[in-house]
Amino acid sequence: MRQAGITIAALFSPEHGFAGALDRPGIEDAADPTTGIKVYSLYGKTLRPTPEMLQGLDALVFDIQDVGSRFYTYESTMAYALEAAAKAKISFYVLDRPNPITGTHVEGPLLDEANKSFVGSFPTLPVRHGMTMGELAKMFNAENKWGADLTVIAMQDWNRGDWFDSTGLTWVNPSPNMRSLNAAILYPGLCFLESSKNYSEGRGTDSPFEQTGADFINGRELASYLNKRLIPGVRIYPTSFTPTDSYFKGVRIEGVRYEIINRDVFDSTRLGLEIAAAIQALYPGKIDFTLGKRLIGSDDAIRRIKAGEDPRSIQASYQDALSEFLKVRAKYLIY
């Protein structure tokens, strides 16, 4: 940008800091160590660029890798910044990047208006939306009627069905615990219960988002239960692990790990529903599923989980709404 004669007047960082390496709340403003340019944290005192931060700027440029899941907070950070740019009447550019888990798979419960938050700011968005950041920006801007001066710089040679490992690009962890494509594929379902303080999704281990556990779980029992459900594209194995961070730090717990055997037929949100239903059946009362309403997104889906409904029936219950979302989504696809 500097070679093109553009002056970089300020930098903005999302949840995991400017380098994507931090994993703690309350990240402070800082200065870029290489250039000395001010870095405003959008995961500290504020989640949105303030008018004071935008004073004197001509444009905001968004260039951050997403993982294709509604509750990955980079999507809300982009939405908040786009809205702020519209209010400040400055241009907004998105340098588009691949959706690493393809742009064809659209799955999971849709977000209720009442459950909007920083981990899901656009109602009716399903957990796995199959859109790039540029496409999301177009949809957010138009559907919310923000009127931002938005330009999406499209990718070349990316096809909707591409997984990240077919792009020729090098995987760089977008956040400290998102360490592989497999983790990104599992993430939309394995995060359903992340808000529960007595359940680990593998943070603080070598395989975050590829194994889950808790101090009340019998790994063999849960793995056997889930495998009998014949969930397409995945096998489940008993395991045990000792997190070095996050929930159960320093405590050895049992759980299960997940091996994707066919990612093209695997629906991670179906797995998420199956895990929740299994815990409800095997360990009733151990998880307060209402704590996950911002992640699961749908109060109706949570009600059905608590009632012991078959996950396949829960999945069927939101298919009409998913079809309606696909009609809206189609208007904003670039590729």
N, C-alpha and C positions, 0 to 999 in steps of 0.2 A: 504494500500500500504506500509505503514511504517512497519507493522508487517511482510510483505513479504520481508523486507530488501531493499525496494526501497527508494531512497533518493528523496524527493520532493524538487527540486531546485528553482522552480518558479511557480507562478500561473498566469492564464490569465482570464480576465473577459469580458463578452460580453456587449451588449447594456445596460442592466439594472443592471450592477455591479455583483460582485462575488456572492452575496446572492440573486440576482434577485429582489431587493427591490427598486432600484433607478429609477427615471423617469425624467431625464433631460439630455440635451446634454453636451458634453465635460467632461466626467468622467475622473478623474485624476488617475494616478498610486497611489498605496497605499501599506500598509502592512497588511497582515491578522492579525486581533486582537488576534487570538488564538495562532498562531504559529510564528508570526513575519515574515513569508515568503513574499517576494516581490510579489505584485499583479500588473501585467501589464494590463492596460486598453486597450482593443481593440475597444473602443468607445470614444476615446479622440483625441489625436494628430495624432494617426494612427489607421487604421482599420485592419492592418495586423501585425503579429509578424515580427519584424525586425531581420536582421542577428545578431545584438548585443544582442537582447533578447534571441535568440536561442543559443548563444555561450556557449559551454560546456554542452549542453543538449544531452541526448541520444535518447529521445523520447518525443512526445507530446501525452497526453491522453485526449480525448474529451468525456465529460460526462455531457451533458446538455439536458434538456427536451425541445422538439420542440412542435409545435401545428399543424403541417401538412399543413401550408400555405406558398406559395412561398415567400411572402414579409415579413414573420417573420424573423428578421435579424439574428437569431442564425444560420440559414442555410448558409448565406453568410459568417458569422464569421468562421464556420467550413470549408467552401470552401477555404477561404483565408489562414487559418492556415494550411490546408492540402497542398496547393500549396507551402507555405513557407517551410513546412517540407520537401517537395520533393526537393526544391532548396538547402536546407541546408543538405540534405542527412541524415536526422534523421527519425526514425520510427514514425508512426502515428497510434494510437489506438483509435477506437470508441467503447465505452461501450454503446451498443444499448439500446434504450428505445422505448416504444410503440408510434405509431402515435395515438394520443388520439381520432382523428375523423375517425378512421379505415384506413386500408390499402387497401380498395376495391373501395372507391369512388374517381374517377379521373375526375375533372371538371374544366371548366373555360377557358378563353382565354390563349393562349400560349405567352410566352415572346418573343418579337422581339429582334434581335441582337442590334438594335439601342437604345433600352430601357434598356439595362443592367445597373445595379447600385447596391448599397448596399442592396436595397430591392428587388433584383432579379438578381443574377449573372450568371445564367445558361440559355442561350437562348433555346427556345422550351419547357421550363418547364411550365406546366399549373398552374393556381392559386392553385388548390387543387390536389396534385400529388399522394396521397395514398402510400407514401413511408416512411420508417423509416430513421433516420439519418444515420444509417449504410449503408442502401441501397443507399441513396443519395451520401454518400462518395464514394462508389464503382463506381457509375455512373460518378460523377464529375472527379474522378481520371482517369478512363479509357477513357471517351469521350474527355476529355481535353488533354489526353496523357501526364499527369504530371509525371508518373512513380514513384509515392510515394510508399514507403514501408508501405503499409496499411494493418492493421489487424482489422477486425470487431469482437468484442466479442458479439456473438448472444444471444438473450434472450431465455429463456425457457418458454414453455407453452403459448406463445402469438400466437393467430390466426389472420389472416388478417382482418377478419370481426369484431374483438373485438372493441367495444367502450371503452373508458378509464374506465367507471364505471363498466365494467364487468371484469376488470383485478384483482380486489381485492386490488389495490394500492390506496393510499391516494392522493387526489388532493392537490398539493402544487402549488401555483400561480407561473408560470414560469416568469411572469412579473407583475408589480403592477396592471395593468388593465385587466389582463387575469385571472378572478376570478372564472370561472366555466367552466364545459364542454359545457354547452349551449352557452356561449360566444365564445368558441373555434369553435363550429359548425357554428355559425353565422359569425364569423370573416372573412372568405375568401370573402364574398360578401359585408359585411358592411364596409369594408375598401377601397372599390373602390374609394371613393370620399374624403378620408382622407387628401389628399394634398390640398384640397380647404380650404382656411382660413375662409370661411364664412359658414361652415357646421360642425356640431358636431356629432361624432359617440358615444357620451355618456361618454367620458372621464370627470373625475371630478364629476361623479354621482355614485350612488350605483350600477348601472347596465351598465357599459361600454360595448360596442359592443352588447348590447341587445336592444338599443334604439338609434334613430338618430333624429336630428332636426336642425332647423335654424330659424333665425329671419324673414325669408320670407315665412315660411311654415305654412299652415293651417292644423293642425293635423287631423281634421275630413275629410277634403277634400282629403288629401293624403292617409289616411287609407282606405277610401271608394274606391278611384281609384285603389289602389293596391289589395284590396280584390276582386274587380271585375275581376282582371286578373287571378284569380283561380290558384295561384302559389302553386304547390303541397307541402304539409307538413308543412305549416305555416299559422298562422292567424296574422293579423295586427290590432293594436288598437291605437286610438289617445291618446296622452299624452302630458304633458308639464314638463319641468325640468329646474333647475338652476344649471349649472355646477359650481363647486368650483375651477376648474382648466381648463387649455387649452382654446379652443375657446369658446367665450361667457361667460367667467368667470364672475359670479355675475349677469348674465342677464337671466331672465326667457324667455324661448323660447318654441314654440310648435314643436311637432314632432310626431313620431310613435314608438311604441314598438312592438317587434316581439315575438310571442309564437310558438315554434316548437311543432307541434302536431303529426308529424311522421318523425322522423329523418332519417329513412331508405329510404324514397323517396324524402326527402328535398335536393335541390341543392342550396347551399348558393350563388354560383356564378350566377345562374339564378335570384335569388332575387336581387343581386347586379345590374345586368343589368336592372331589372324591376324598381328598385329605380331610377337609372340614367335616364331611359326613362320617368318615371313619372315626375321627376323634369323638364326634358326638355319640356314635354308637358304642365305641369301646371304652371311652373315658368320659361319660356324661358329667357335665358340670365343671369340667376342668378348664374349658375355654369359654370366655364371654365373647360370643361372636359379634355382639353389637359394637365392640371396640374396633372391629374391622370394617365398619360401614363406609368409611372414607376410601378404603382400598377396594373392597368388593364392590362398593358403589350403589348397590341396589338393596333397599330395605326388604323388598319382596323376596329376593334370593336368600337373604339372611333369615327371614321368617321361615322359609321352606327348609333351610338347613337345620334350624332349631327344632322344627317339627319332625325331622327324620325322613324327609322326602328323598326319594332316589335322585342322585345327581343328574342322571340322564333326563329325568322329568324336569328338574330345575333348569337344565340347559335348554330344554324344549320350550320352557315358559317365556323366554325372552327372544325367541327367534323372529317373531313378527316385528318387534322393536328393532332388532338388528337389521332386518330387511329395510325398514324405513331409514335407518341410519345410512345404509349403503347407497340409497338414492341421494341423500344429501352429500355424502362423501364423493360420489361420482362427479359432482360439479367442480371439484377442486383438484382432481388428479392431474398431474403434469406428465407422468410417464405411462 
